[in-house]
Amino acid sequence: MSETATQAALSSWSFPFWATSGLLASGVLYLRGFRRIRRTRPRLFPSWRAWCFLGGLLSLYIAVGSPIDALDDVLLTAHMTQHLIFMSVSPPLLLLGAPAVPLLRGLPHWLVRDGLGPLFRMAWLHRLFRLLTHPAFAWVAMNIAYLGWHIPQAYELALSSDAWHTLEHACFLFTGLLFWFPLVQPWPSVSRGSRWALLPYLVGADLVNTAFSASLTFARKVIYPSYAAAPRVFDISPLADQAAAGALMWVIGSIFYLVPVAVIAVHLLSPRGASLSHPAAPYFEADPVNSGVTYSPKIK
């Protein structure tokens, strides 16, 4: 790729209509609800939660609207950066914003009361949510999506079609939210098991990431044919680009997994952390629709 083309790629910020509209609408709804919930629960919703949620939305926009997106079909390193954002940057930031109640409070009251309220009280929905956010299910789902979409045939399919590419990224974001949910445990949910179990949960995910990243870093041939045929950017060869992408996933991915391991271990070993090591009972400590009515659904 010529210098002019490279400069064009680096300056190619875009505003994809549906993605940008959805992110803006989510931000407006969240801030509207956040302002309301802070009136009654200011200690549960300090300002840093709003900054985390907005940071998560911003990171999603960077993944789909920045030059990273423009370069993802010619640089594997750019594409892997996108994947890191969808799996390990945006999900924890969004969940740290404790988004359930602010988003619901941001909607018109009649819609929540007459439309979403009865739906959210259905037992089958609670069972489904318990299944999806169970650590075992979340761990398996995230790693299947991670490895599955990086199989060369699936990866090439995503590169060949905008629809499949969007589905790939949606899978990474959705399973990333599931994976980080037991770790962040956003209010009003509460932990259903020992926090000690989160240590092998994270270490296991890091081992999967390390095995895949190492296979990219040390491969002697280009694994994804599209990058071998793509125009070159920054005078980097396809094999060097692949090694850089693997190293990026290896180092940055491990940081996202192992730093929380250290933080959780230190917290649990502290006197205050002892209270977090026992299983907790109810799934919700508060009704997410009314955000103040305590209840304990008997879902086994």
C-alpha positions as CSV (number, residue, x, y, z in Angstrom):
1,M,0.0,0.0,0.0
2,S,1.3,3.4,-0.9
3,E,2.1,6.1,1.6
4,T,-0.9,8.0,0.5
5,A,-3.2,5.0,0.9
6,T,-1.7,4.3,4.4
7,Q,-2.3,7.9,5.4
8,A,-5.9,7.6,4.1
9,A,-6.4,4.5,6.2
10,L,-5.1,6.1,9.3
11,S,-7.4,9.1,8.8
12,S,-10.5,7.1,8.0
13,W,-12.7,7.7,11.0
14,S,-16.3,6.8,10.1
15,F,-19.7,6.9,11.7
16,P,-21.5,3.7,10.8
17,F,-25.2,4.6,11.1
18,W,-26.6,1.7,13.1
19,A,-23.7,1.2,15.4
20,T,-23.2,5.0,16.1
21,S,-26.9,5.5,16.6
22,G,-27.1,2.6,19.0
23,L,-24.1,3.7,21.0
24,L,-25.4,7.3,21.3
25,A,-28.9,6.1,22.3
26,S,-27.4,3.8,24.9
27,G,-25.4,6.7,26.3
28,V,-28.3,9.1,26.5
29,L,-30.6,6.5,28.1
30,Y,-27.9,5.5,30.7
31,L,-27.2,9.1,31.7
32,R,-30.9,9.9,32.0
33,G,-31.4,6.9,34.2
34,F,-28.1,7.4,36.1
35,R,-29.2,10.9,37.1
36,R,-32.5,9.6,38.4
37,I,-31.0,6.6,40.4
38,R,-28.3,8.8,42.0
39,R,-31.1,10.8,43.7
40,T,-32.0,7.8,45.8
41,R,-28.8,5.7,45.7
42,P,-25.8,8.1,45.4
43,R,-23.4,5.7,47.2
44,L,-24.2,2.8,44.8
45,F,-23.8,5.0,41.8
46,P,-20.7,7.3,42.2
47,S,-19.7,9.3,39.1
48,W,-17.0,6.8,38.2
49,R,-19.6,4.3,37.2
50,A,-21.0,6.6,34.5
51,W,-17.4,7.2,33.2
52,C,-16.8,3.5,33.0
53,F,-20.0,2.9,31.0
54,L,-19.3,5.8,28.7
55,G,-15.8,4.6,28.3
56,G,-17.1,1.2,27.3
57,L,-19.3,2.8,24.7
58,L,-16.4,4.9,23.4
59,S,-14.2,1.8,23.1
60,L,-16.9,0.1,21.0
61,Y,-17.0,3.1,18.7
62,I,-13.2,3.0,18.4
63,A,-13.5,-0.6,17.4
64,V,-16.0,0.0,14.6
65,G,-15.4,3.6,13.5
66,S,-11.7,4.3,13.9
67,P,-8.8,3.5,11.5
68,I,-8.6,0.2,13.4
69,D,-11.7,-0.9,11.5
70,A,-10.4,0.4,8.2
71,L,-7.2,-1.6,8.6
72,D,-8.7,-4.8,9.8
73,D,-8.9,-6.5,6.4
74,V,-5.2,-5.7,5.6
75,L,-3.6,-6.0,9.0
76,L,-4.1,-9.0,11.3
77,T,-2.8,-6.8,14.2
78,A,-5.6,-4.3,13.7
79,H,-8.2,-7.0,13.6
80,M,-6.9,-8.6,16.8
81,T,-7.0,-5.2,18.4
82,Q,-10.7,-5.1,17.6
83,H,-11.2,-8.5,19.1
84,L,-9.4,-7.5,22.3
85,I,-11.7,-4.5,22.6
86,F,-14.8,-6.5,22.0
87,M,-13.8,-9.3,24.5
88,S,-11.7,-7.6,27.2
89,V,-12.0,-3.8,27.1
90,S,-15.7,-2.9,26.5
91,P,-17.4,-5.7,28.5
92,P,-15.8,-4.9,31.9
93,L,-16.2,-1.2,31.4
94,L,-19.9,-1.5,30.5
95,L,-20.5,-3.8,33.5
96,L,-18.7,-1.6,35.9
97,G,-21.3,1.0,35.1
98,A,-23.9,-1.3,36.7
99,P,-26.0,-0.6,33.6
100,A,-29.2,-2.6,34.3
101,V,-31.0,-0.1,36.5
102,P,-29.8,3.2,34.8
103,L,-30.8,1.9,31.4
104,L,-34.3,0.9,32.6
105,R,-34.7,4.1,34.5
106,G,-33.8,6.0,31.4
107,L,-36.7,4.5,29.5
108,P,-40.3,6.0,29.7
109,H,-41.9,4.8,32.9
110,W,-45.0,3.4,31.1
111,L,-42.8,1.2,28.9
112,V,-40.9,-0.3,31.8
113,R,-44.1,-0.7,33.9
114,D,-46.4,-2.2,31.3
115,G,-44.0,-3.7,28.8
116,L,-40.7,-4.8,30.4
117,G,-41.8,-5.1,34.0
118,P,-43.9,-8.2,33.5
119,L,-41.3,-9.7,31.2
120,F,-38.5,-9.3,33.7
121,R,-40.5,-11.0,36.4
122,M,-41.0,-14.2,34.4
123,A,-39.3,-17.2,36.0
124,W,-38.0,-18.6,32.7
125,L,-36.2,-15.4,32.0
126,H,-34.4,-15.6,35.4
127,R,-33.5,-19.2,34.7
128,L,-32.1,-18.3,31.4
129,F,-30.1,-15.4,32.8
130,R,-28.8,-17.6,35.6
131,L,-27.6,-20.1,33.0
132,L,-26.0,-17.6,30.7
133,T,-24.1,-15.9,33.6
134,H,-23.1,-19.1,35.4
135,P,-19.3,-19.0,35.4
136,A,-19.0,-22.5,33.8
137,F,-21.3,-21.6,30.9
138,A,-19.8,-18.1,30.5
139,W,-16.2,-19.5,30.4
140,V,-17.1,-22.1,27.9
141,A,-19.1,-19.8,25.7
142,M,-16.4,-17.1,25.6
143,N,-13.6,-19.5,24.7
144,I,-15.7,-21.4,22.1
145,A,-16.4,-18.1,20.4
146,Y,-12.8,-17.0,20.7
147,L,-11.3,-20.2,19.3
148,G,-14.1,-20.9,16.9
149,W,-14.0,-17.6,15.1
150,H,-10.2,-17.9,14.7
151,I,-10.4,-21.2,12.9
152,P,-9.1,-20.2,9.4
153,Q,-12.3,-21.1,7.6
154,A,-14.5,-19.2,10.0
155,Y,-12.1,-16.2,10.0
156,E,-12.0,-16.1,6.2
157,L,-15.8,-16.2,6.1
158,A,-16.0,-13.2,8.4
159,L,-13.6,-11.3,6.2
160,S,-15.5,-12.1,3.1
161,S,-18.9,-10.8,4.3
162,D,-20.0,-7.7,6.3
163,A,-22.9,-9.6,7.8
164,W,-20.6,-12.5,9.0
165,H,-18.1,-9.9,10.2
166,T,-20.7,-8.2,12.3
167,L,-21.9,-11.5,13.7
168,E,-18.4,-12.4,14.6
169,H,-17.9,-9.1,16.5
170,A,-21.4,-9.5,18.2
171,C,-20.4,-13.0,19.4
172,F,-17.2,-11.6,20.9
173,L,-19.0,-8.8,22.7
174,F,-21.9,-10.9,23.9
175,T,-19.7,-13.8,25.2
176,G,-17.3,-11.2,26.6
177,L,-20.2,-9.7,28.7
178,L,-21.1,-13.1,29.9
179,F,-17.4,-13.9,30.8
180,W,-16.9,-10.7,32.8
181,F,-20.3,-10.7,34.5
182,P,-19.2,-13.1,37.4
183,L,-16.1,-11.1,37.9
184,V,-17.6,-7.6,38.0
185,Q,-21.0,-8.7,39.5
186,P,-22.8,-5.5,38.6
187,W,-25.5,-4.3,41.0
188,P,-28.2,-5.5,41.6
189,S,-26.8,-9.0,41.0
190,V,-24.9,-10.8,43.7
191,S,-22.3,-13.5,43.7
192,R,-23.6,-17.1,43.7
193,G,-20.4,-18.9,44.6
194,S,-17.0,-18.6,46.2
195,R,-14.8,-15.8,44.9
196,W,-11.9,-18.1,45.1
197,A,-13.3,-20.0,42.1
198,L,-12.6,-16.9,40.0
199,L,-8.9,-17.4,40.2
200,P,-8.8,-20.7,38.1
201,Y,-11.6,-19.2,36.0
202,L,-9.2,-16.4,34.9
203,V,-6.1,-18.5,34.8
204,G,-7.8,-21.1,32.6
205,A,-8.9,-18.4,30.2
206,D,-5.4,-17.0,30.1
207,L,-4.0,-20.5,29.2
208,V,-6.4,-20.8,26.3
209,N,-5.4,-17.3,25.1
210,T,-1.7,-18.1,25.5
211,A,-1.9,-21.3,23.5
212,F,-3.7,-19.6,20.6
213,S,-1.5,-16.5,20.7
214,A,1.7,-18.6,20.7
215,S,0.4,-20.5,17.7
216,L,0.1,-17.2,15.8
217,T,3.4,-15.8,17.1
218,F,5.6,-18.8,16.2
219,A,3.8,-20.0,13.1
220,R,6.1,-20.4,10.1
221,K,3.5,-19.7,7.5
222,V,0.6,-17.3,7.1
223,I,-2.5,-18.9,8.7
224,Y,-5.1,-16.6,7.1
225,P,-4.7,-16.5,3.3
226,S,-6.5,-13.1,3.0
227,Y,-3.6,-11.3,4.7
228,A,-1.1,-12.9,2.4
229,A,-2.8,-11.4,-0.6
230,A,-3.7,-8.1,1.1
231,P,-1.9,-4.8,0.2
232,R,1.0,-4.2,2.5
233,V,0.8,-1.4,5.2
234,F,3.8,0.1,6.9
235,D,6.1,-2.2,4.9
236,I,5.3,-5.1,7.3
237,S,5.3,-8.6,5.8
238,P,2.2,-10.9,6.4
239,L,4.3,-13.2,8.6
240,A,5.6,-10.4,10.7
241,D,2.1,-8.9,11.0
242,Q,0.9,-12.3,12.2
243,A,3.7,-12.6,14.8
244,A,2.9,-9.1,16.0
245,A,-0.8,-9.9,16.3
246,G,-0.1,-13.0,18.3
247,A,2.3,-11.1,20.6
248,L,-0.4,-8.5,21.1
249,M,-3.0,-11.0,22.0
250,W,-0.5,-12.9,24.2
251,V,0.8,-9.9,26.2
252,I,-2.2,-7.6,26.4
253,G,-4.7,-10.5,26.8
254,S,-2.6,-11.9,29.7
255,I,-2.6,-8.5,31.4
256,F,-6.5,-8.4,31.3
257,Y,-6.6,-11.9,32.8
258,L,-3.8,-11.9,35.3
259,V,-4.1,-8.4,36.8
260,P,-7.6,-9.3,38.1
261,V,-6.2,-12.6,39.5
262,A,-3.7,-10.6,41.6
263,V,-6.3,-8.0,42.7
264,I,-8.9,-10.7,43.6
265,A,-6.3,-12.8,45.5
266,V,-5.0,-9.8,47.5
267,H,-8.6,-8.8,48.3
268,L,-9.6,-12.3,49.4
269,L,-6.5,-12.7,51.6
270,S,-7.3,-9.4,53.4
271,P,-9.5,-9.5,56.5
272,R,-12.3,-7.7,54.7
273,G,-12.1,-10.1,51.8
274,A,-13.0,-13.1,54.0
275,S,-16.7,-12.2,53.8
276,L,-16.6,-12.5,50.0
277,S,-15.4,-16.1,50.0
278,H,-18.8,-17.7,50.8
279,P,-21.6,-18.4,48.4
280,A,-24.3,-15.8,48.2
281,A,-28.0,-16.6,47.9
282,P,-30.5,-14.6,46.0
283,Y,-29.8,-13.8,42.4
284,F,-31.0,-10.2,42.7
285,E,-30.8,-8.2,45.9
286,A,-33.2,-5.6,44.4
287,D,-35.9,-5.5,41.7
288,P,-34.0,-4.1,38.6
289,V,-37.2,-2.6,37.3
290,N,-38.3,-0.7,40.4
291,S,-34.7,-0.4,41.7
292,G,-35.6,-0.3,45.3
293,V,-38.1,-3.2,46.0
294,T,-36.2,-6.1,47.7
295,Y,-37.2,-9.6,46.7
296,S,-35.6,-13.0,46.5
297,P,-36.8,-15.2,43.6
298,K,-36.8,-18.9,44.5
299,I,-35.0,-20.1,41.4
300,K,-33.1,-23.3,41.7
